[in-house]
Amino acid sequence: MKATPLRIPDIFLMEPRVFGDERGFFFESFNQSDFESAIGKPVYFVQSNHSRSARNVLRGLHYQIRQAQGKLVRVVAGEVFDVAVDIRRSSPTFGQWVGEILSAENKKQLWIPPGFAHGFVVLSDAAEFLYSVTDYWAPEHERYIVWNDATLNIDWPIAGTPILSEKDARGLRLSEAEVYE
């Protein structure tokens, strides 16, 4: 697996070696030893999540202020634009974001360590999204930053207003949000 650090160096784009022929394809989607070697630290996943969303559904920007979750994410059907925002106040990249197209076709994955808000918007008719996370979901610690915070200036590749959940629509601006030190 090829691991490329992005503009925010703690975030990695993971690209598997895909073996394909007329029968289809095969690839190793996760290898603990290779993954840890690529990112330079041990990581243990405790929960896997699977979501399905329609075109223009935007989920995020989510994080847990306690029980912070690292996330290894990928798309198994469709295509999304996936975003991570650095919300570690002591980080030199605080308030900066990175975004990548993840799709069933390109098979890319994104590693987002604890300390980041995460979200995605669906670009295809529908998308199925997998998350492997390093800590358990804790709704009492869940927080939301509004997707269109002008200070973040995320360049979401959509026209018009996305489809949001009630909690995502009520997200706070980064300047108002509880963040990591």
C-alpha positions in Angstrom: 0.0 0.0 0.0 1.3 3.4 -0.9 0.9 6.0 1.9 1.2 9.7 0.9 1.1 12.4 3.6 -1.1 15.3 2.5 -0.7 19.1 3.0 -1.5 18.5 6.6 1.2 15.9 7.2 -0.6 13.8 9.9 -3.3 12.9 7.3 -2.4 10.2 4.8 -3.9 9.1 1.5 -3.7 5.4 1.3 -3.6 3.7 -2.2 -3.7 -0.1 -2.3 -2.0 -2.3 -4.9 -4.9 -3.6 -7.0 -4.7 -6.8 -8.9 -7.2 -7.1 -11.7 -8.0 -9.2 -14.7 -11.1 -10.2 -16.7 -12.6 -11.9 -13.6 -12.5 -8.7 -11.5 -10.0 -7.4 -8.9 -8.4 -8.1 -5.6 -6.7 -5.9 -3.1 -5.6 -5.9 0.5 -7.7 -3.1 2.0 -5.9 -3.2 5.4 -2.8 -4.7 6.9 -2.0 -3.7 10.5 1.8 -3.9 10.1 2.0 -2.0 6.8 -0.5 0.7 8.1 1.5 1.3 11.3 4.7 1.4 9.4 3.3 3.9 6.9 1.9 6.4 9.5 4.7 5.8 12.1 2.7 4.8 15.1 0.5 2.0 16.4 -3.2 2.2 15.8 -6.0 -0.1 17.0 -9.4 0.0 15.5 -12.3 -0.8 17.8 -15.4 -0.2 15.6 -16.4 -0.2 12.0 -19.3 1.8 10.5 -21.0 1.7 7.2 -23.3 4.5 5.8 -25.2 4.9 2.6 -26.2 8.4 1.4 -27.8 9.9 -1.7 -26.3 12.6 -4.0 -25.6 16.0 -2.3 -25.9 14.5 1.2 -23.2 16.2 3.3 -22.3 14.5 6.6 -20.1 16.6 8.9 -18.1 18.1 10.1 -18.1 15.7 13.0 -15.7 14.9 15.9 -15.7 13.7 19.5 -14.1 16.1 22.0 -13.5 13.2 24.4 -12.9 9.6 23.2 -11.4 11.3 20.1 -11.5 9.0 17.0 -8.9 8.3 14.4 -10.7 7.2 11.2 -9.6 5.2 8.3 -12.3 5.8 5.6 -13.1 4.5 2.2 -15.9 4.3 -0.3 -17.2 0.9 -1.6 -19.9 2.2 -3.9 -20.1 5.6 -5.6 -18.0 8.7 -5.0 -17.5 11.3 -2.3 -15.4 14.4 -1.6 -13.9 13.7 1.8 -12.7 16.5 4.1 -10.6 16.6 7.3 -10.1 19.9 9.3 -7.3 20.3 11.8 -8.9 21.4 15.1 -5.9 21.0 17.3 -5.3 24.6 18.6 -1.6 23.9 19.2 -1.0 22.7 15.7 0.7 24.9 13.0 -2.1 23.8 10.6 -5.0 24.6 13.0 -8.1 25.6 11.0 -6.7 24.2 7.7 -8.4 21.5 5.7 -7.6 18.8 3.2 -10.0 17.2 0.8 -9.8 14.1 -1.5 -12.1 12.3 -3.9 -12.7 8.8 -2.6 -14.5 6.3 -4.8 -15.2 2.7 -5.3 -13.3 3.1 -8.6 -10.1 4.6 -7.2 -10.2 2.5 -4.0 -8.3 5.3 -2.1 -8.6 5.6 1.6 -7.9 8.5 4.0 -6.3 8.2 7.4 -7.6 11.0 9.7 -6.0 10.9 13.1 -7.7 12.1 16.4 -7.8 15.9 16.5 -9.6 16.5 13.3 -13.2 17.2 12.3 -14.4 15.0 9.4 -17.1 15.2 6.8 -17.9 14.3 3.2 -20.4 15.1 0.5 -21.7 12.5 -2.0 -20.9 13.3 -5.6 -22.5 10.2 -7.3 -26.2 9.1 -7.3 -25.5 7.3 -4.0 -22.4 6.3 -2.0 -21.6 3.6 0.6 -18.9 4.8 3.0 -16.9 2.7 5.5 -15.2 4.0 8.6 -12.8 2.1 10.9 -12.4 4.1 14.1 -10.0 4.0 17.0 -12.5 4.7 19.8 -16.2 4.0 20.4 -19.0 6.3 19.4 -19.9 8.5 22.3 -22.9 10.7 21.4 -22.4 12.8 24.6 -19.0 13.9 23.3 -20.0 14.4 19.7 -19.5 17.9 18.3 -20.3 19.6 14.9 -18.7 22.4 13.0 -20.9 23.8 10.3 -20.0 22.7 6.8 -19.9 26.2 5.3 -17.9 28.1 8.0 -16.4 31.0 6.1 -13.2 31.0 8.0 -12.5 27.4 6.9 -13.5 28.2 3.3 -13.9 24.6 2.3 -14.2 24.3 -1.5 -17.0 21.7 -1.6 -17.5 20.5 -5.2 -21.3 20.9 -5.2 -23.8 23.3 -6.7 -26.5 24.6 -4.4 -27.2 23.7 -0.9 -26.4 20.2 0.3 -28.8 17.9 2.1 -28.0 18.0 5.9 -29.2 16.3 9.0 -30.7 18.6 11.7 -27.6 18.3 13.9 -25.2 19.1 11.0 -27.3 22.2 10.1 -26.9 23.4 13.7 -23.1 23.0 13.6 -21.0 25.8 15.2 -18.4 27.9 13.5 -14.8 26.9 14.3 -14.4 30.1 16.4 -17.3 29.0 18.6 -16.5 25.3 18.7 -14.9 23.3 21.5 -11.5 22.1 20.0 -8.5 20.2 21.1 -5.5 21.9 22.7 
